[in-house]
Amino acid sequence: MQDDEILGKAYDARLMRRLLQYLWPYWRAALVALAAIVAGAALKLVPPWLMLRAIDVYIPRGDVNGLQVVGGVYLATLISEFALEFVQTTTLQMTGQRIMFDLRMQIYGHLQRLDVAFYDRNPVGRLMTRVTTDVDALNELFTSGVVSVFGDVFALAAIMTAMLMLDWRLALTAFAVLPLIALVTQWFRVNVRDTYRDVRLWIARINAYLQEHLMGISTVQLFGREQRSLEEFDAINEGHRQANVRSIFYYAVFYPAIEIVGALATALLLWFGGGRVVQGALTLGTLVAFIQYAQRFFQPIQDLSEKFNILQGAMASSERIFQLLDTPVVVVGSSKSSRSSTSSEDEFRKHLTDSTHSTYSTERLPEIAFDHVWFAYNDADYVLRDVSFTVRPGERIGIVGATGAGKTTVISLLLRFYDVSRGRITVDGVDIRDLPLDQVRALFGLVLQDVHLFSGTIAANIRLGRVDFSDDEVRRTLRAVNAGTFVDSLGGVEAPVVERAATLSVGQKQLLSFARALALDPAVLVLDEATSSIDTETERLIREALAVLMQNRTTIAIAHRLSTIQDMDRILVFHKGELRESGPHHELLAERGIYRRLYELQFSSNAG
C-alpha cells in the first residue's frame, strides 16, 4: 500500500504565503473577525478591574449605588463579549467555508485536466483524501488559527501589561511558573505532532482501502474474500484507533497539566500576595483582581498550543495539496499552434466549426494519420514501435492483435489520453498536439469495453456531452441503437441509473454507451471491443444499427472477435507493438500471416 509522504515543517513561510492568497479575497471579513477578536480580548481585562474597584472602593464605603454601577458594567461587558464572540465565530466559519469551496473547486478542476497516466500512478482514495480531509485541515487553520492567533497574542500581551501595572512583584510571582508551562507545552507539541501525522496517514489508508474494495466488492464476494478483507480492514482500522488513542493520551495529560500549573501560580499568589495583604502592603481587591488576571493568562497559552497543532496539520495538508496543484498538466491543447499557422490548420479549424454535430459527407471528414509513432508507459518498455498508417475520410478500419499488442493504446493516443513518445498523430495534416484538446476529442464518439455510467438518469447519461440534447433526440438515439425497447421497459429516458449502473446488464450498459457516443453525432466512431461482452442477439441489434450509422462516417473498431470486423475496408494487424499487416479480410487471409493464424485459432476455438 502506497503511503503519503510525511512532510513536516511546523511552519513554512512559503506555504503560508500561498495559503493566505486564498484568504485575500475575503480580507474584509477577516478584518471584521480580527477586530472582534481584539475587542473581545480587551474586554477580558475589564471584569478583574471591576472586581478590584468593588472590593477596594465601594464595599468599604458601603456605596450601594457604586456597586450597582459596577454590576451593570460587568453585565454589559459579558453581553458585549458574547456579541463579539458571535461575530468572530460566524465570520470566521463562513469565511472558512468559502475558502474550502474555492479550494475544492480548484483541486477538482485541476484533477479533471490531469492526464490518465497520473491516475495510473495515484490511488483514487489518496486523491479523495486531498479533496476532503486535507481541505478540512486548512479550514481549521482559517477558522481557528491564522486570524484568532492574533487575538491570543494580544490577550497575552494585554494581561501581562495589566499584571505588571498592578503590581510587578505579584506579576513576577505568577510568571515564575512559565518555565514549567514551556516544558509541558514543548513535550505536548513534539508528541502530538507525531500522533497527528499518524492519524492522517491512517485516514488516507482507510480511504484508499475502502475505495478499492468497495469498487471491487463483486470480486471480493466471488472469491469468498469477505473475511480476509475484513481482517485487513480491521488491521488498518486498528492502526487508526491506536493513533487516536495516543493523541488522546497527550491531550489528557496536557490540559490537566496546564490547569495544575495554573493552580500552582494561584497558590503562589495567595501565599505571597496574601502575606502582603496581611502586612497592609497590598489591597485585597488587587490580590483578587490579580488572581483573575492570572487565570485568564493561562487560557491563551492553552489556545496557542492547540493552534500550533492546527498549524502543523495545515502545513502538512497544504504541502500535499500544493504538490497536487503543482502537478503539471501534460496533455494540453493549444488555442493557437506553436508553429506558424498553415492553410492546413486553418482548414481543419474551419472543418471543426462547420461539421461538429452536423450531417457529414465523405469530403468533410478528417483524415487521420499515425506518423512513425512510438509510445511507452514508462521510459523503458515501448508499447508501440514505429507505427505508421493513414485512415482516409469515411474509411472503416478494424484493429486486431493478441492481448498486449498495442490495440487500445492506439485509441488512447488518438484521443490524447496519453501523448506519443516519438513521432506524431495528425488530423487533416495537423499535429493533434497543436490543436484545441476539446475540439479534437469532439470529433470522436467512443464506446469502450468497460462502460462507465454515472448515477442519475438514462437521459443524463446519453446527453453527457450535449446539454442541449432534447428528450425526443435522446429517444431517437436510443431507437437507432435498438435500445428503445429495454429503456421503455425501465420507465423511459428518465429512469434512474444507480451508482455503477448496478441494476443494468452488461449488454444494456454497452447499448447506452453506444447511444451516448452517437448523441455527439461524431465524425469518427471509435469502438474498443464494443461487442465483446454482449450476447449474440444484442450483438445482432448493434450490428444492424452500425450498418446505418457508419455511413458517411469514419469508423475505427478494435475487436477480439474477427467476425465483427470482417466487412471493414481495411484491417490493421498489430503484433508486439508493431503494425505487421494491413489490408482487407480476404487479402490478409490469402497472405497466410499473423491474421490468418488468428482467424484459424478463433475459428477452431469456436468450432470446438
C-alpha positions as a printed NumPy array, in Angstrom:
array([[  0.   ,   0.   ,   0.   ],
       [  1.367,   3.352,  -1.017],
       [  1.516,   5.855,   1.821],
       [  1.525,   9.599,   1.638],
       [  4.865,  11.194,   2.196],
       [  5.059,  12.599,   5.707],
       [  6.012,  16.19 ,   5.274],
       [  6.7  ,  18.179,   8.198],
       [  7.82 ,  21.662,   8.969],
       [  5.732,  23.091,  11.761],
       [  5.728,  26.389,   9.907],
       [  6.718,  27.085,   6.325],
       [  6.622,  30.72 ,   5.228],
       [  6.375,  29.757,   1.57 ],
       [  3.323,  27.598,   2.172],
       [  1.753,  30.187,   4.437],
       [  2.075,  32.855,   1.738],
       [  0.274,  30.582,  -0.706],
       [ -2.428,  29.803,   1.846],
       [ -3.015,  33.477,   2.603],
       [ -3.781,  34.016,  -1.081],
       [ -7.   ,  32.102,  -0.5  ],
       [ -7.856,  34.399,   2.415],
       [ -7.137,  37.583,   0.483],
       [-10.475,  37.722,  -1.453],
       [-12.209,  37.793,   1.935],
       [ -9.899,  40.267,   3.655],
       [-12.799,  42.46 ,   4.758],
       [-14.397,  39.563,   6.63 ],
       [-11.003,  38.704,   8.121],
       [-10.573,  42.271,   9.364],
       [-14.044,  42.215,  10.954],
       [-13.189,  38.958,  12.717],
       [ -9.8  ,  40.303,  13.823],
       [-11.389,  43.466,  15.208],
       [-13.935,  41.359,  17.117],
       [-11.155,  39.137,  18.484],
       [ -9.028,  42.095,  19.656],
       [-12.022,  43.885,  21.151],
       [-13.067,  40.707,  22.949],
       [ -9.542,  40.255,  24.317],
       [ -9.588,  43.85 ,  25.573],
       [-12.934,  43.322,  27.277],
       [-11.488,  40.369,  29.212],
       [ -9.393,  42.907,  31.137],
       [-12.477,  44.691,  32.45 ],
       [-14.059,  42.184,  34.933],
       [-10.981,  41.87 ,  37.195],
       [-10.607,  45.643,  37.291],
       [-14.325,  45.99 ,  38.212],
       [-13.787,  43.406,  40.961],
       [-10.875,  45.456,  42.284],
       [-12.992,  48.636,  42.357],
       [-15.881,  46.891,  44.107],
       [-13.715,  45.33 ,  46.835],
       [-11.339,  48.236,  47.459],
       [-13.631,  51.239,  46.9  ],
       [-17.356,  50.64 ,  47.036],
       [-17.697,  47.825,  49.599],
       [-15.589,  49.587,  52.296],
       [-17.653,  52.744,  51.768],
       [-20.931,  50.882,  51.697],
       [-21.676,  52.58 ,  48.397],
       [-24.616,  50.602,  47.038],
       [-25.026,  52.874,  44.012],
       [-21.405,  52.347,  43.097],
       [-21.844,  48.573,  43.383],
       [-24.901,  48.798,  41.139],
       [-22.862,  50.643,  38.54 ],
       [-20.115,  48.027,  38.789],
       [-22.674,  45.243,  38.408],
       [-24.263,  46.943,  35.393],
       [-20.92 ,  47.47 ,  33.696],
       [-19.956,  43.858,  34.48 ],
       [-23.171,  42.578,  32.875],
       [-22.727,  44.855,  29.855],
       [-19.17 ,  43.554,  29.484],
       [-20.354,  39.945,  29.478],
       [-23.053,  40.703,  26.887],
       [-20.524,  42.533,  24.717],
       [-18.104,  39.605,  24.954],
       [-20.882,  37.268,  23.832],
       [-21.761,  39.527,  20.879],
       [-18.131,  39.829,  19.813],
       [-17.614,  36.063,  20.137],
       [-20.699,  35.523,  17.97 ],
       [-19.419,  37.918,  15.305],
       [-15.971,  36.351,  15.394],
       [-17.226,  32.764,  15.18 ],
       [-19.804,  33.28 ,  12.434],
       [-17.484,  35.463,  10.336],
       [-14.545,  33.06 ,  10.533],
       [-16.681,  29.969,   9.933],
       [-18.376,  31.498,   6.893],
       [-15.016,  32.644,   5.562],
       [-13.57 ,  29.171,   6.124],
       [-16.471,  27.6  ,   4.221],
       [-15.935,  29.966,   1.282],
       [-12.222,  29.18 ,   1.226],
       [-12.944,  25.43 ,   1.359],
       [-15.367,  25.855,  -1.543],
       [-12.798,  27.744,  -3.608],
       [-10.025,  25.283,  -2.822],
       [-12.085,  22.187,  -3.574],
       [-13.239,  23.694,  -6.868],
       [ -9.637,  24.443,  -7.798],
       [ -8.469,  20.926,  -6.877],
       [-11.317,  19.214,  -8.735],
       [-10.826,  21.423, -11.781],
       [ -7.126,  20.532, -11.796],
       [ -7.882,  16.816, -11.365],
       [-10.089,  16.938, -14.458],
       [ -7.246,  18.329, -16.553],
       [ -4.62 ,  15.799, -15.469],
       [ -3.771,  13.021, -17.899],
       [ -4.78 ,   9.389, -17.498],
       [ -1.182,   8.438, -16.689],
       [ -1.437,  10.474, -13.496],
       [ -4.36 ,   8.31 , -12.336],
       [ -2.389,   5.198, -13.246],
       [  0.193,   6.278, -10.648],
       [ -2.067,   7.632,  -7.882],
       [ -4.763,   5.703,  -5.974],
       [ -8.167,   7.358,  -6.107],
       [ -8.536,   7.019,  -2.336],
       [ -5.459,   9.19 ,  -1.823],
       [ -6.847,  11.867,  -4.157],
       [-10.157,  11.776,  -2.277],
       [ -8.213,  12.46 ,   0.921],
       [ -6.782,  15.597,  -0.701],
       [-10.219,  16.956,  -1.544],
       [-11.816,  16.02 ,   1.786],
       [ -9.603,  15.542,   4.828],
       [ -6.731,  17.796,   3.775],
       [ -9.06 ,  20.649,   2.829],
       [-10.831,  20.255,   6.187],
       [ -7.46 ,  20.7  ,   7.919],
       [ -6.979,  24.001,   6.11 ],
       [-10.482,  25.045,   7.131],
       [ -9.427,  24.628,  10.762],
       [ -6.437,  26.851,  10.077],
       [ -8.554,  29.678,   8.699],
       [-11.367,  29.396,  11.238],
       [ -9.334,  28.739,  14.388],
       [ -5.758,  29.615,  13.627],
       [ -4.478,  32.244,  11.272],
       [ -6.743,  35.086,  12.478],
       [ -7.588,  34.15 ,  16.064],
       [ -3.919,  33.631,  16.95 ],
       [ -3.549,  37.404,  16.847],
       [ -6.257,  37.656,  19.483],
       [ -4.436,  35.211,  21.726],
       [ -1.153,  37.088,  21.341],
       [ -2.88 ,  40.404,  22.027],
       [ -4.666,  38.948,  25.054],
       [ -1.383,  37.628,  26.476],
       [  0.357,  40.968,  25.962],
       [ -2.553,  42.932,  27.433],
       [ -2.888,  40.694,  30.506],
       [  0.858,  40.738,  31.167],
       [  0.845,  44.538,  30.893],
       [ -2.12 ,  44.827,  33.255],
       [ -0.466,  42.493,  35.782],
       [  2.818,  44.421,  35.681],
       [  0.978,  47.715,  36.105],
       [ -0.993,  46.433,  39.079],
       [  1.99 ,  45.02 ,  40.974],
       [  5.249,  43.936,  39.41 ],
       [  6.152,  41.722,  42.365],
       [  2.987,  39.672,  42.054],
       [  3.46 ,  39.591,  38.277],
       [  6.902,  38.056,  38.636],
       [  5.463,  35.552,  41.104],
       [  2.86 ,  34.483,  38.56 ],
       [  5.436,  34.386,  35.75 ],
       [  7.656,  32.083,  37.82 ],
       [  5.662,  29.085,  36.543],
       [  6.279,  29.961,  32.874],
       [  9.317,  27.598,  32.568],
       [  7.062,  24.727,  33.653],
       [  4.464,  25.758,  31.082],
       [  7.127,  25.942,  28.382],
       [  8.383,  22.463,  29.305],
       [  4.906,  20.898,  29.285],
       [  3.962,  22.681,  26.063],
       [  7.114,  21.566,  24.249],
       [  6.537,  17.957,  25.354],
       [  2.946,  18.186,  24.122],
       [  3.85 ,  19.77 ,  20.765],
       [  6.515,  17.215,  19.881],
       [  4.424,  14.162,  20.735],
       [  1.102,  15.376,  19.385],
       [  2.761,  16.343,  16.105],
       [  3.808,  12.72 ,  15.54 ],
       [  0.462,  11.254,  16.552],
       [ -1.358,  13.809,  14.417],
       [  0.65 ,  12.721,  11.39 ],
       [ -0.053,   9.076,  12.197],
       [ -3.79 ,   9.752,  12.376],
       [ -3.766,  11.491,   8.983],
       [ -1.712,   8.684,   7.478],
       [ -4.132,   6.026,   8.694],
       [ -7.105,   8.055,   7.418],
       [ -5.521,   8.106,   3.962],
       [ -5.018,   4.324,   4.174],
       [ -8.643,   3.784,   5.2  ],
       [ -9.912,   5.915,   2.296],
       [ -7.709,   4.117,  -0.237],
       [ -8.647,   0.647,   1.067],
       [-12.389,   1.361,   1.167],
       [-12.411,   2.894,  -2.303],
       [-10.582,  -0.056,  -3.847],
       [-12.512,  -2.827,  -2.126],
       [-15.982,  -1.284,  -2.385],
       [-15.46 ,  -0.692,  -6.104],
       [-14.418,  -4.346,  -6.4  ],
       [-16.998,  -5.748,  -3.997],
       [-18.306,  -8.258,  -6.564],
       [-14.811,  -9.727,  -6.933],
       [-14.407,  -9.876,  -3.152],
       [-17.68 , -11.778,  -2.844],
       [-16.99 , -14.007,  -5.842],
       [-13.716, -15.316,  -4.385],
       [-15.053, -15.521,  -0.848],
       [-12.614, -12.928,   0.482],
       [-15.069, -11.187,   2.799],
       [-13.407, -12.478,   5.964],
       [ -9.884, -11.819,   4.649],
       [-10.834,  -8.295,   3.573],
       [-12.486,  -7.701,   6.926],
       [ -9.302,  -8.782,   8.703],
       [ -7.185,  -6.476,   6.528],
       [ -9.529,  -3.574,   7.184],
       [ -9.513,  -4.439,  10.874],
       [ -5.73 ,  -4.049,  10.92 ],
       [ -5.912,  -0.653,   9.195],
       [ -8.783,   0.491,  11.396],
       [ -6.906,  -0.666,  14.494],
       [ -3.879,   1.371,  13.421],
       [ -6.11 ,   4.426,  13.11 ],
       [ -7.665,   3.769,  16.521],
       [ -4.298,   3.34 ,  18.2  ],
       [ -3.025,   6.574,  16.651],
       [ -6.076,   8.393,  18.007],
       [ -5.631,   6.788,  21.428],
       [ -2.057,   8.054,  21.562],
       [ -3.284,  11.501,  20.618],
       [ -5.949,  11.38 ,  23.325],
       [ -3.317,  10.457,  25.895],
       [ -1.221,  13.541,  25.199],
       [ -4.269,  15.806,  25.273],
       [ -5.402,  14.164,  28.511],
       [ -2.032,  14.932,  30.093],
       [ -1.514,  18.411,  28.631],
       [ -4.692,  20.194,  29.655],
       [ -4.752,  18.953,  33.27 ],
       [ -1.014,  19.768,  33.491],
       [ -1.696,  23.349,  32.422],
       [ -4.53 ,  23.502,  34.955],
       [ -2.196,  22.235,  37.692],
       [  0.463,  24.792,  36.761],
       [ -2.213,  27.482,  36.784],
       [ -3.351,  26.306,  40.236],
       [  0.268,  26.402,  41.374],
       [  0.506,  30.009,  40.192],
       [ -2.689,  30.831,  42.104],
       [ -1.295,  29.156,  45.229],
       [  1.891,  31.228,  44.945],
       [ -0.151,  34.402,  44.553],
       [ -2.279,  33.539,  47.601],
       [  0.816,  32.761,  49.67 ],
       [  2.901,  35.734,  48.617],
       [  0.084,  38.199,  47.969],
       [ -1.926,  37.117,  50.991],
       [  1.062,  37.822,  53.192],
       [  1.385,  41.296,  51.739],
       [ -2.341,  41.926,  52.284],
       [ -1.968,  40.915,  55.934],
       [  1.015,  43.271,  56.205],
       [ -1.035,  46.06 ,  54.65 ],
       [  1.288,  46.397,  51.657],
       [ -1.401,  45.263,  49.198],
       [ -5.148,  45.679,  48.99 ],
       [ -7.455,  42.695,  48.939],
       [ -9.092,  43.921,  45.734],
       [ -5.723,  43.997,  43.963],
       [ -4.985,  40.416,  45.034],
       [ -8.412,  39.189,  43.841],
       [ -8.05 ,  41.027,  40.516],
       [ -4.537,  39.629,  40.129],
       [ -5.72 ,  36.06 ,  40.641],
       [ -8.409,  36.577,  37.984],
       [ -5.866,  38.01 ,  35.57 ],
       [ -3.584,  35.029,  36.225],
       [ -6.404,  32.609,  35.424],
       [ -7.059,  34.485,  32.173],
       [ -3.329,  34.445,  31.434],
       [ -3.143,  30.667,  31.025],
       [ -6.116,  30.336,  28.665],
       [ -4.352,  31.937,  25.648],
       [ -1.321,  29.727,  26.315],
       [ -3.522,  26.644,  26.024],
       [ -5.126,  28.067,  22.881],
       [ -1.759,  28.81 ,  21.288],
       [ -0.607,  25.247,  21.94 ],
       [ -3.723,  23.91 ,  20.281],
       [ -3.273,  26.312,  17.375],
       [  0.268,  25.013,  16.933],
       [ -1.211,  21.572,  16.241],
       [ -3.696,  23.086,  13.814],
       [ -0.807,  24.884,  12.122],
       [  1.223,  21.664,  11.994],
       [ -1.612,  19.76 ,  10.359],
       [ -2.343,  22.605,   7.953],
       [  1.287,  22.757,   6.838],
       [  1.345,  19.025,   6.083],
       [ -2.039,  19.146,   4.338],
       [ -1.183,  22.277,   2.362],
       [  2.062,  20.775,   1.1  ],
       [  0.222,  17.687,  -0.128],
       [ -2.482,  19.842,  -1.728],
       [  0.029,  22.149,  -3.393],
       [  2.003,  19.153,  -4.627],
       [ -1.187,  18.039,  -6.351],
       [ -1.989,  21.507,  -7.705],
       [  1.608,  21.895,  -8.909],
       [  1.45 ,  18.624, -10.839],
       [  1.864,  19.765, -14.434],
       [ -0.924,  19.169, -16.934],
       [  0.995,  17.165, -19.507],
       [ -1.712,  16.627, -22.117],
       [ -2.739,  20.14 , -23.099],
       [ -4.378,  21.586, -26.143],
       [ -3.367,  24.742, -27.917],
       [ -5.629,  27.661, -28.7  ],
       [ -3.015,  28.655, -31.248],
       [ -0.463,  26.457, -32.953],
       [  3.057,  26.652, -31.57 ],
       [  4.151,  26.654, -35.177],
       [  3.266,  29.235, -37.764],
       [ -0.325,  28.945, -38.871],
       [ -0.724,  26.952, -42.05 ],
       [ -3.518,  26.704, -44.54 ],
       [ -3.951,  23.056, -43.496],
       [ -4.518,  24.044, -39.872],
       [ -6.87 ,  26.854, -40.846],
       [ -8.841,  24.406, -42.961],
       [ -9.035,  21.966, -40.043],
       [-10.35 ,  24.691, -37.706],
       [-12.961,  25.598, -40.297],
       [-13.868,  21.921, -40.589],
       [-14.411,  21.687, -36.82 ],
       [-16.605,  24.777, -36.811],
       [-18.667,  23.685, -39.793],
       [-19.11 ,  19.983, -39.198],
       [-19.353,  19.274, -35.465],
       [-22.851,  17.951, -34.602],
       [-23.941,  18.031, -38.234],
       [-24.516,  15.571, -41.069],
       [-21.203,  14.609, -42.604],
       [-20.204,  13.935, -46.152],
       [-17.078,  11.987, -47.043],
       [-15.368,  15.108, -48.328],
       [-15.751,  16.849, -44.965],
       [-14.497,  14.003, -42.792],
       [-10.966,  14.34 , -41.372],
       [ -8.011,  12.279, -42.495],
       [ -6.155,  10.67 , -39.578],
       [ -2.516,   9.634, -39.772],
       [ -0.053,   7.965, -37.415],
       [  3.416,   9.107, -38.453],
       [  6.225,   6.919, -37.051],
       [  4.604,   6.772, -33.61 ],
       [  6.47 ,   5.329, -30.631],
       [  4.93 ,   5.153, -27.172],
       [  5.919,   3.821, -23.736],
       [  4.001,   3.998, -20.472],
       [  7.361,   4.191, -18.78 ],
       [ 10.785,   5.201, -20.014],
       [ 11.949,   1.691, -20.846],
       [  9.336,  -0.523, -22.495],
       [  7.758,   0.672, -25.728],
       [  4.18 ,  -0.465, -26.256],
       [  4.077,   0.885, -29.821],
       [  7.111,   0.841, -32.101],
       [  7.37 ,   2.981, -35.221],
       [  3.677,   2.691, -36.13 ],
       [  2.57 ,   4.467, -39.3  ],
       [ -0.799,   4.254, -41.068],
       [ -3.443,   6.568, -42.513],
       [ -7.206,   6.432, -42.063],
       [ -8.856,   8.057, -45.061],
       [-12.102,  10.038, -44.716],
       [-15.062,   7.692, -44.438],
       [-12.895,   4.577, -44.226],
       [-13.825,   1.721, -41.928],
       [-10.791,   0.346, -40.119],
       [-10.55 ,  -2.736, -37.945],
       [ -7.683,  -3.255, -35.488],
       [ -6.796,  -6.753, -34.296],
       [ -3.962,  -8.457, -32.484],
       [ -3.142, -10.564, -29.474],
       [ -3.539,  -9.229, -25.954],
       [ -0.861,  -6.639, -25.28 ],
       [ -0.227,  -5.937, -28.951],
       [ -0.999,  -2.231, -28.511],
       [ -4.526,  -2.002, -29.941],
       [ -6.139,   0.008, -27.123],
       [ -3.028,   2.175, -26.847],
       [ -3.653,   3.344, -30.421],
       [ -7.073,   4.62 , -29.392],
       [ -5.758,   6.199, -26.192],
       [ -3.159,   8.135, -28.169],
       [ -5.655,   9.18 , -30.82 ],
       [ -7.955,  10.704, -28.193],
       [ -4.926,  12.147, -26.355],
       [ -5.475,  10.325, -23.115],
       [ -1.699,   9.997, -23.471],
       [  0.77 ,  11.78 , -25.739],
       [  3.135,   9.981, -28.094],
       [  6.74 ,   9.481, -27.015],
       [  8.09 ,   9.933, -30.546],
       [  6.512,  10.688, -33.882],
       [  3.171,  12.411, -34.296],
       [ -0.527,  11.882, -34.931],
       [ -2.18 ,  14.232, -37.39 ],
       [ -5.74 ,  15.12 , -38.295],
       [ -6.001,  16.722, -41.724],
       [ -2.245,  17.123, -41.667],
       [ -2.095,  18.979, -38.339],
       [ -0.408,  17.518, -35.256],
       [ -3.165,  16.978, -32.686],
       [ -0.874,  18.438, -30.008],
       [ -1.117,  21.782, -31.822],
       [ -4.906,  21.912, -31.722],
       [ -7.516,  22.611, -29.007],
       [ -7.975,  19.46 , -26.953],
       [-11.748,  19.722, -26.62 ],
       [-12.223,  20.249, -30.364],
       [-10.064,  17.262, -31.262],
       [-11.999,  14.995, -28.887],
       [-15.295,  16.363, -30.2  ],
       [-14.556,  14.578, -33.466],
       [-14.744,  11.157, -31.83 ],
       [-17.547,   9.077, -30.423],
       [-16.024,   6.403, -28.187],
       [-17.52 ,   3.138, -26.964],
       [-15.288,   1.221, -24.542],
       [-15.42 ,  -2.377, -23.427],
       [-15.601,  -1.275, -19.785],
       [-18.614,   1.039, -19.703],
       [-18.912,   3.718, -17.038],
       [-22.331,   5.222, -16.427],
       [-22.904,   7.987, -13.903],
       [-25.644,   7.868, -11.303],
       [-28.623,   9.932, -12.405],
       [-30.994,   9.179, -15.266],
       [-30.674,   7.449, -18.606],
       [-31.255,  10.752, -20.4  ],
       [-28.494,  12.473, -18.417],
       [-26.037,   9.729, -19.394],
       [-26.981,   9.935, -23.084],
       [-26.681,  13.725, -23.289],
       [-23.416,  13.693, -21.339],
       [-21.592,  15.716, -23.975],
       [-24.549,  17.741, -25.246],
       [-26.621,  19.547, -22.651],
       [-28.893,  20.906, -25.399],
       [-29.976,  17.386, -26.397],
       [-33.762,  17.125, -26.   ],
       [-35.638,  14.099, -24.679],
       [-37.014,  13.402, -28.161],
       [-33.469,  13.363, -29.541],
       [-32.462,  11.025, -26.743],
       [-35.281,   8.659, -27.652],
       [-34.361,   8.729, -31.352],
       [-30.746,   7.948, -30.489],
       [-31.802,   5.031, -28.284],
       [-34.012,   3.661, -31.061],
       [-31.115,   3.988, -33.537],
       [-29.083,   1.516, -31.477],
       [-32.105,  -0.686, -30.778],
       [-32.107,   0.287, -27.091],
       [-35.545,   1.894, -27.065],
       [-37.411,  -1.265, -26.048],
       [-35.454,  -2.055, -22.907],
       [-35.334,   1.637, -21.894],
       [-39.133,   1.843, -22.183],
       [-39.401,  -1.255, -20.008],
       [-37.368,   0.535, -17.323],
       [-39.693,   3.552, -17.351],
       [-38.36 ,   5.713, -20.162],
       [-35.449,   8.097, -20.533],
       [-35.956,   9.494, -17.032],
       [-35.485,   6.062, -15.457],
       [-32.864,   6.22 , -12.698],
       [-29.355,   4.871, -13.1  ],
       [-27.885,   3.845,  -9.75 ],
       [-24.209,   4.061,  -8.852],
       [-22.053,   1.925, -11.174],
       [-25.297,   1.108, -13.083],
       [-25.579,  -1.983, -10.894],
       [-29.177,  -2.71 , -11.977],
       [-28.318,  -2.868, -15.686],
       [-26.865,  -5.816, -17.538],
       [-23.518,  -5.577, -19.306],
       [-25.261,  -5.569, -22.664],
       [-27.678,  -2.829, -21.625],
       [-24.822,  -0.665, -20.359],
       [-22.966,  -1.082, -23.636],
       [-26.047,  -0.147, -25.619],
       [-26.409,   3.028, -23.558],
       [-22.729,   3.781, -24.042],
       [-23.194,   3.325, -27.771],
       [-26.147,   5.697, -27.767],
       [-24.14 ,   8.221, -25.738],
       [-21.377,   8.213, -28.322],
       [-23.827,   8.605, -31.183],
       [-25.556,  11.522, -29.45 ],
       [-22.425,  13.523, -30.194],
       [-23.008,  12.873, -33.913],
       [-19.267,  12.264, -34.249],
       [-17.181,  12.388, -37.401],
       [-15.304,   9.287, -36.257],
       [-16.773,   6.29 , -34.429],
       [-14.238,   4.528, -32.183],
       [-15.218,   1.094, -30.891],
       [-12.914,  -0.606, -28.381],
       [-14.157,  -4.195, -28.012],
       [-17.642,  -2.711, -28.06 ],
       [-19.397,  -6.026, -28.599],
       [-17.115,  -8.338, -26.652],
       [-19.415,  -8.633, -23.632],
       [-22.734,  -8.72 , -25.465],
       [-24.844, -11.751, -26.189],
       [-25.484, -12.859, -29.748],
       [-28.941, -11.269, -30.022],
       [-27.782,  -7.92 , -28.669],
       [-24.761,  -8.007, -30.961],
       [-27.084,  -8.556, -33.919],
       [-29.102,  -5.485, -32.951],
       [-25.953,  -3.376, -32.678],
       [-24.576,  -4.592, -35.997],
       [-27.865,  -3.664, -37.682],
       [-27.578,  -0.168, -36.209],
       [-23.92 ,   0.083, -37.193],
       [-24.706,  -0.7  , -40.816],
       [-26.681,   2.55 , -40.963],
       [-24.664,   4.637, -38.525],
       [-21.279,   4.012, -40.147],
       [-22.491,   5.514, -43.408],
       [-20.664,   8.78 , -44.198],
       [-18.538,   8.398, -41.077],
       [-15.057,   7.144, -40.377],
       [-15.023,   4.053, -38.147],
       [-12.139,   2.607, -36.15 ],
       [-13.01 ,  -0.646, -34.39 ],
       [-10.886,  -2.816, -32.098],
       [-12.149,  -6.363, -31.847],
       [-11.181,  -9.778, -30.499],
       [-13.969, -11.484, -32.405],
       [-12.808, -11.255, -36.   ],
       [-16.345, -11.838, -37.232],
       [-17.265,  -8.302, -36.167],
       [-14.724,  -6.609, -38.453],
       [-14.542,  -8.888, -41.499],
       [-16.513,  -6.424, -43.648],
       [-14.237,  -3.463, -42.777],
       [-12.487,  -1.675, -45.638],
       [ -9.127,  -2.414, -44.079],
       [ -7.824,  -4.372, -41.11 ],
       [ -4.66 ,  -3.424, -39.218],
       [ -2.868,  -6.335, -37.541],
       [ -0.682,  -5.47 , -34.56 ],
       [  1.89 ,  -7.782, -33.016],
       [  4.151,  -6.865, -30.079],
       [  3.621,  -3.161, -30.598],
       [  4.287,  -3.16 , -34.333],
       [  1.909,  -2.839, -37.268],
       [  2.696,  -6.074, -39.095],
       [ -0.123,  -6.435, -41.645],
       [ -2.718,  -4.221, -43.305],
       [ -5.445,  -4.943, -45.832],
       [ -8.994,  -6.263, -46.369],
       [-10.108,  -9.518, -44.77 ],
       [ -9.743, -11.705, -47.877],
       [ -6.279, -10.365, -48.721],
       [ -4.978, -10.938, -45.207],
       [ -6.282, -14.478, -45.247],
       [ -4.502, -15.077, -48.537],
       [ -1.199, -13.829, -47.096],
       [ -1.218, -16.681, -44.582],
       [  0.425, -14.461, -41.96 ],
       [ -0.49 , -13.364, -38.439],
       [ -4.112, -12.55 , -39.297],
       [ -4.595, -15.973, -40.856],
       [ -3.25 , -17.633, -37.702],
       [ -5.541, -15.535, -35.508],
       [ -8.5  , -16.381, -37.722],
       [ -7.775, -20.117, -37.696],
       [ -7.234, -20.157, -33.927],
       [-10.517, -18.363, -33.316],
       [-12.389, -20.437, -35.849],
       [-11.12 , -23.707, -34.406],
       [-11.93 , -22.489, -30.894],
       [-15.465, -21.578, -31.894],
       [-15.885, -24.846, -33.707],
       [-14.703, -26.708, -30.644]])
